[in-house]
Amino acid sequence: MKIEEYLKYIKNKLSGYFDIEERKKYGGTEYDLIAKSFIRSEKYIGSKKITIYAMESTEHVFVKQYTEFDVRKLEKYVATLVAATDSLVEVKADHMCTVITGVIVLANQIDEAIKKRVNTYKHEKSFMFGLKGWTYIRLVVVQLEGGEVVTNKRGKEISRFYEVKIN
């Protein structure tokens, strides 16, 4: 599968649940896709004006393709995601969680050093001991040539979503 086909495939899968922007810059880096999903759940009595509690969940997805990729570029990409956890998370009374998902799309093989770094990567942060919510980063590297998907521990829950569709 070619990179353009894969990006279109992922865009179609995300479009039902996410607001998607193509070729958008964030933090000085241009991404092929940036997607945002916002979900608010409420419990109320009698009328929607009398809310007992509410929870808000947000997910931001940053998809970028690379022709040449090494550990240095991975570290730079991850630093952008960490900066996003600081700037995109809105901690307020109803905030439950904000998830930042970074998807790296590669045409050629994934280096073993990159696989090891991605598998062991972890970034989680809680606000006021979790009472005001939390945030974490999912990291996904997709290799189109062989259909391999490498993720960190948090990314395993979504790895099937990003699998390469082989006709």
Backbone bond lengths (Angstrom), bond angles and torsions (degrees), N, CA, C in turn:
res aa  C-N    CA-C-N  psi(-1)  N-CA   C-N-CA  omega(-1)  CA-C   N-CA-C  phi
1 M - - - 1.451 - - 1.531 108.36 -
2 K 1.311 115.96 139.35 1.460 120.96 178.73 1.529 109.74 -83.91
3 I 1.329 115.18 158.20 1.464 120.50 -177.03 1.523 111.36 -59.49
4 E 1.336 117.70 -43.66 1.470 121.07 -178.89 1.528 110.98 -61.43
5 E 1.333 116.54 -40.98 1.469 120.90 178.26 1.525 110.78 -64.32
6 Y 1.324 116.00 -42.74 1.461 120.32 -179.47 1.528 110.95 -64.74
7 L 1.328 117.58 -42.91 1.467 120.69 178.91 1.526 110.86 -62.16
8 K 1.333 117.01 -40.24 1.468 120.90 177.36 1.533 110.26 -65.18
9 Y 1.330 115.96 -41.05 1.460 122.30 178.55 1.532 110.86 -60.61
10 I 1.334 117.02 -46.42 1.470 121.53 179.26 1.523 110.57 -67.85
11 K 1.317 117.32 -39.65 1.469 120.69 178.39 1.529 110.12 -59.89
12 N 1.321 117.45 -43.49 1.464 120.92 178.91 1.527 111.61 -64.49
13 K 1.333 117.22 -38.65 1.462 120.27 178.98 1.529 111.73 -67.81
14 L 1.330 116.76 -38.09 1.461 120.92 -178.77 1.527 112.87 -77.39
15 S 1.325 117.73 -26.54 1.470 121.71 -168.29 1.528 114.48 -60.57
16 G 1.313 118.82 -24.62 1.457 120.52 179.28 1.520 114.04 -72.44
17 Y 1.315 116.94 -22.37 1.458 121.16 -173.31 1.522 114.07 -123.84
18 F 1.320 117.13 -13.08 1.458 121.63 -172.96 1.523 111.34 -125.16
19 D 1.331 115.47 150.97 1.459 121.80 166.68 1.521 105.36 -87.36
20 I 1.336 116.75 125.65 1.463 120.81 -171.58 1.523 110.94 -117.00
21 E 1.332 114.45 136.86 1.458 121.13 173.10 1.524 107.54 -124.57
22 E 1.335 115.95 134.33 1.462 120.76 179.49 1.514 110.43 -101.08
23 R 1.334 114.78 150.15 1.470 121.82 177.14 1.522 111.76 49.04
24 K 1.319 115.73 52.91 1.465 122.05 -176.82 1.518 109.44 -109.49
25 K 1.326 115.78 142.13 1.463 121.19 177.65 1.518 109.87 -93.10
26 Y 1.322 114.88 139.08 1.457 121.01 172.81 1.521 107.35 -145.78
27 G 1.303 116.47 129.67 1.460 121.15 178.33 1.519 113.83 59.30
28 G 1.322 116.70 32.63 1.458 120.66 178.78 1.518 114.73 82.05
29 T 1.325 117.68 2.20 1.464 122.06 180.00 1.516 109.12 -118.77
30 E 1.332 116.75 136.46 1.460 119.94 176.26 1.526 109.25 -91.06
31 Y 1.327 115.66 128.75 1.459 122.26 -179.71 1.518 109.48 -107.85
32 D 1.325 115.93 150.92 1.457 120.54 177.69 1.522 110.51 -71.38
33 L 1.319 116.66 -38.69 1.469 122.60 176.62 1.519 109.07 -141.48
34 I 1.326 115.08 138.43 1.462 121.08 167.80 1.523 105.44 -128.27
35 A 1.321 116.00 126.20 1.460 120.61 -177.37 1.526 109.63 -126.35
36 K 1.341 115.17 147.23 1.463 120.41 179.25 1.526 109.30 -135.67
37 S 1.326 114.79 134.05 1.456 121.74 175.52 1.524 108.11 -123.41
38 F 1.322 116.60 134.81 1.460 121.55 179.08 1.520 107.87 -129.64
39 I 1.326 116.87 124.60 1.462 122.06 -179.83 1.522 108.63 -126.42
40 R 1.321 116.13 130.95 1.463 121.77 177.11 1.522 108.09 -124.54
41 S 1.320 115.89 126.66 1.461 122.21 177.59 1.520 108.19 -116.92
42 E 1.347 116.29 137.30 1.467 120.72 -178.54 1.519 110.51 -132.91
43 K 1.300 114.65 153.10 1.460 122.31 170.28 1.524 105.82 -121.83
44 Y 1.322 116.15 128.79 1.461 118.80 -177.38 1.528 110.59 -138.05
45 I 1.344 115.40 165.47 1.467 122.16 179.63 1.521 108.55 -113.66
46 G 1.318 116.61 127.22 1.455 121.95 173.80 1.516 114.69 64.56
47 S 1.290 117.50 -63.26 1.461 123.18 -177.08 1.528 109.29 -124.13
48 K 1.311 116.14 152.58 1.467 119.91 179.25 1.525 111.91 -68.70
49 K 1.318 116.26 -10.09 1.464 120.01 177.57 1.529 111.88 -77.94
50 I 1.345 116.57 -20.57 1.464 121.06 -179.15 1.532 108.18 -104.50
51 T 1.306 115.82 88.47 1.461 122.14 -176.57 1.526 110.38 -91.21
52 I 1.328 116.19 128.54 1.462 120.99 175.72 1.526 109.38 -79.69
53 Y 1.319 115.67 -51.26 1.466 120.28 176.55 1.523 108.97 -155.27
54 A 1.308 115.18 162.40 1.462 121.61 176.77 1.525 108.86 -143.48
55 M 1.337 115.34 151.41 1.467 121.29 177.49 1.521 108.28 -133.76
56 E 1.329 115.60 136.86 1.459 120.69 178.47 1.523 109.87 -120.32
57 S 1.321 115.17 130.94 1.466 121.52 176.32 1.521 108.48 -123.03
58 T 1.311 115.70 135.92 1.454 121.29 -179.69 1.519 108.91 -130.11
59 E 1.333 115.86 141.91 1.463 119.95 172.78 1.518 108.81 -131.56
60 H 1.320 115.49 134.72 1.460 122.78 175.62 1.521 107.27 -117.01
61 V 1.333 116.64 131.01 1.462 121.68 179.61 1.524 108.64 -118.19
62 F 1.330 116.22 127.24 1.461 122.90 178.69 1.529 107.84 -116.29
63 V 1.334 117.09 112.70 1.461 122.17 -178.63 1.526 108.89 -110.65
64 K 1.329 115.87 126.69 1.464 120.34 179.65 1.520 109.60 -139.93
65 Q 1.328 115.13 135.85 1.464 120.67 175.78 1.527 110.12 -97.68
66 Y 1.304 115.30 147.40 1.467 122.00 177.82 1.522 108.75 -132.46
67 T 1.334 116.16 140.07 1.465 119.82 172.29 1.524 109.55 -89.77
68 E 1.313 116.77 -40.59 1.467 123.06 175.63 1.523 107.19 -116.89
69 F 1.325 117.10 130.65 1.461 119.47 -176.63 1.519 109.63 -142.64
70 D 1.331 115.77 133.56 1.457 121.26 177.68 1.528 108.92 -140.57
71 V 1.319 116.80 179.41 1.462 121.82 -176.71 1.525 111.07 -62.17
72 R 1.323 117.57 -35.85 1.467 121.18 179.40 1.536 110.59 -62.11
73 K 1.332 116.94 -43.01 1.470 120.73 178.02 1.527 110.72 -67.79
74 L 1.321 116.69 -35.50 1.467 120.37 176.49 1.521 110.32 -62.30
75 E 1.318 117.56 -45.34 1.470 121.39 179.50 1.527 111.18 -61.61
76 K 1.319 117.09 -39.84 1.467 120.89 178.23 1.533 110.45 -65.65
77 Y 1.331 116.48 -42.53 1.460 121.85 178.82 1.528 110.58 -62.17
78 V 1.324 116.13 -45.68 1.465 121.58 179.65 1.526 110.59 -63.54
79 A 1.332 117.76 -38.98 1.468 121.19 178.25 1.525 110.78 -61.40
80 T 1.329 117.07 -36.00 1.466 120.89 176.57 1.525 110.65 -66.06
81 L 1.330 117.20 -39.31 1.466 120.65 178.56 1.526 111.16 -66.81
82 V 1.323 116.91 -40.02 1.470 120.72 177.97 1.524 109.77 -63.88
83 A 1.326 117.27 -41.44 1.470 120.79 176.58 1.526 110.31 -62.52
84 A 1.330 116.97 -34.52 1.467 120.88 178.25 1.523 111.22 -65.63
85 T 1.338 117.91 -33.47 1.465 119.16 178.00 1.524 110.61 -64.91
86 D 1.319 116.99 -29.57 1.465 120.03 178.05 1.521 112.31 -79.45
87 S 1.331 117.61 -37.68 1.464 119.38 -173.86 1.533 114.15 -92.33
88 L 1.323 119.06 -27.89 1.464 120.88 -175.29 1.526 114.32 -94.36
89 V 1.310 117.61 -17.10 1.466 120.55 -178.60 1.520 109.47 -80.89
90 E 1.326 115.54 123.20 1.465 121.75 177.17 1.523 107.87 -107.22
91 V 1.317 116.07 99.31 1.462 120.62 -178.91 1.520 108.19 -82.81
92 K 1.331 115.20 113.46 1.462 121.28 177.15 1.521 107.90 -143.15
93 A 1.291 117.08 -177.61 1.468 121.36 -172.38 1.533 113.10 -56.67
94 D 1.333 118.54 -38.77 1.461 121.41 -174.79 1.530 113.86 -94.64
95 H 1.317 117.38 -0.25 1.472 120.53 -178.05 1.525 110.68 -66.48
96 M 1.326 115.92 128.37 1.458 119.77 174.41 1.528 109.71 -108.02
97 C 1.342 116.99 -59.29 1.462 117.79 179.62 1.521 111.73 -150.40
98 T 1.307 114.54 151.87 1.455 122.86 172.13 1.518 106.74 -129.36
99 V 1.323 115.07 125.43 1.457 121.25 -178.84 1.525 108.46 -111.93
100 I 1.317 116.25 130.15 1.457 122.12 175.21 1.528 106.65 -108.01
101 T 1.331 116.56 120.12 1.460 121.35 -179.80 1.522 109.01 -112.95
102 G 1.303 115.81 122.05 1.462 121.57 176.60 1.513 109.84 -107.16
103 V 1.346 116.15 122.98 1.462 121.37 -178.88 1.527 108.47 -118.12
104 I 1.312 116.17 119.56 1.460 122.86 178.61 1.523 107.43 -107.31
105 V 1.329 116.59 125.25 1.461 121.85 -178.51 1.529 108.80 -109.14
106 L 1.324 115.82 123.89 1.464 121.86 -179.01 1.523 110.08 -122.20
107 A 1.324 116.52 140.76 1.462 120.69 176.95 1.524 110.88 -81.61
108 N 1.336 117.01 -35.32 1.461 120.38 -175.95 1.526 112.13 -106.35
109 Q 1.319 116.32 -173.90 1.459 123.86 -174.12 1.533 113.71 -58.26
110 I 1.329 114.84 151.11 1.462 121.71 176.36 1.526 107.74 -94.53
111 D 1.310 116.28 127.53 1.460 122.62 179.13 1.535 110.01 -66.31
112 E 1.319 117.63 145.64 1.472 122.32 -179.57 1.529 112.24 -60.89
113 A 1.330 117.48 -35.95 1.469 120.72 178.54 1.527 110.66 -64.99
114 I 1.322 116.65 -36.37 1.470 121.02 177.53 1.524 109.67 -68.62
115 K 1.325 117.46 -43.79 1.471 120.99 178.37 1.526 110.48 -57.35
116 K 1.316 115.72 -46.36 1.465 120.18 -178.67 1.522 110.91 -63.05
117 R 1.331 116.67 -44.17 1.472 121.00 -179.19 1.530 110.84 -64.80
118 V 1.327 117.27 -42.32 1.473 121.02 179.62 1.524 110.15 -65.95
119 N 1.331 117.92 -45.91 1.471 121.48 -178.79 1.522 113.01 -59.62
120 T 1.317 117.20 -33.31 1.466 120.52 -176.34 1.525 113.31 -97.44
121 Y 1.334 117.88 -1.56 1.464 120.04 -176.11 1.532 111.26 -70.88
122 K 1.332 115.45 137.52 1.465 120.99 178.25 1.524 109.17 -148.83
123 H 1.324 116.00 130.74 1.461 121.16 172.99 1.526 107.13 -145.13
124 E 1.304 116.25 112.56 1.463 122.55 178.40 1.516 108.23 -135.84
125 K 1.317 115.53 147.57 1.460 120.31 -178.85 1.529 108.13 -147.92
126 S 1.330 116.52 132.29 1.464 119.76 175.63 1.520 108.94 -113.66
127 F 1.311 115.28 154.40 1.454 121.49 -177.81 1.523 108.87 -115.32
128 M 1.319 115.49 124.25 1.458 123.05 -178.07 1.535 110.20 52.11
129 F 1.335 115.47 55.46 1.464 123.94 179.15 1.532 112.75 57.10
130 G 1.314 117.52 29.09 1.455 122.22 178.60 1.513 114.15 89.29
131 L 1.321 118.19 -9.25 1.467 120.56 -179.53 1.528 111.72 -67.97
132 K 1.323 117.08 -29.76 1.466 120.78 177.63 1.521 111.18 -104.48
133 G 1.325 116.26 17.82 1.455 120.67 174.40 1.511 113.87 103.36
134 W 1.328 114.09 -170.65 1.452 121.31 -177.65 1.519 109.54 -155.10
135 T 1.317 114.97 169.88 1.456 121.76 175.33 1.522 108.62 -143.65
136 Y 1.319 115.93 151.46 1.458 120.53 174.73 1.524 109.63 -153.10
137 I 1.330 114.53 164.91 1.463 121.00 -177.95 1.522 109.45 -112.81
138 R 1.340 114.85 131.80 1.459 121.95 169.97 1.527 106.48 -102.64
139 L 1.286 116.87 133.90 1.462 121.39 -179.49 1.524 108.83 -121.16
140 V 1.340 116.44 125.22 1.460 122.49 -176.79 1.528 108.62 -130.16
141 V 1.331 116.78 129.69 1.463 121.68 173.74 1.524 107.19 -119.52
142 V 1.342 115.75 122.33 1.459 121.86 -177.71 1.523 108.55 -110.49
143 Q 1.311 115.91 126.17 1.460 121.74 177.62 1.522 107.11 -108.73
144 L 1.332 117.22 113.64 1.457 121.66 -171.53 1.526 113.68 -73.95
145 E 1.308 117.53 -33.22 1.464 121.90 -174.88 1.531 112.13 -58.89
146 G 1.309 117.52 -46.45 1.464 121.06 -179.28 1.516 113.52 -110.05
147 G 1.323 117.13 -1.45 1.456 121.26 179.19 1.515 114.46 76.52
148 E 1.316 117.51 19.09 1.462 121.49 -177.59 1.530 111.06 -80.19
149 V 1.330 116.03 138.72 1.463 122.58 175.80 1.526 107.52 -123.39
150 V 1.332 116.26 121.27 1.464 122.26 179.53 1.522 107.27 -113.69
151 T 1.343 116.98 132.07 1.465 120.48 -177.80 1.521 110.60 -135.93
152 N 1.335 114.33 165.82 1.457 119.11 168.28 1.530 107.16 -84.35
153 K 1.320 117.74 -178.16 1.468 121.14 -176.00 1.531 111.52 -59.66
154 R 1.329 117.30 -45.33 1.464 120.53 179.15 1.526 112.21 -66.79
155 G 1.306 117.16 -29.57 1.459 121.57 -178.59 1.514 114.14 -74.78
156 K 1.327 117.42 -16.43 1.465 120.35 -179.06 1.527 111.59 -60.06
157 E 1.330 117.05 -32.40 1.467 120.41 -178.63 1.527 112.59 -66.49
158 I 1.321 118.04 -18.79 1.466 120.61 179.86 1.527 112.81 -118.28
159 S 1.309 118.28 7.12 1.471 120.80 -174.68 1.528 112.51 -60.79
160 R 1.309 118.79 -36.36 1.473 121.17 179.55 1.521 111.54 -65.25
161 F 1.326 116.82 -30.91 1.465 121.05 179.27 1.524 111.01 -62.42
162 Y 1.326 116.98 -36.12 1.461 121.70 -175.48 1.524 113.54 -96.71
163 E 1.329 118.09 6.85 1.458 120.24 177.99 1.520 110.66 -61.09
164 V 1.325 115.06 147.97 1.459 121.30 179.70 1.521 108.53 -77.09
165 K 1.333 115.22 126.16 1.463 121.21 179.49 1.528 108.21 -81.23
166 I 1.313 116.44 117.08 1.460 120.76 178.99 1.519 107.92 -104.93
167 N 1.328 115.38 122.27 1.476 120.59 -177.64 1.504 112.13 -73.27
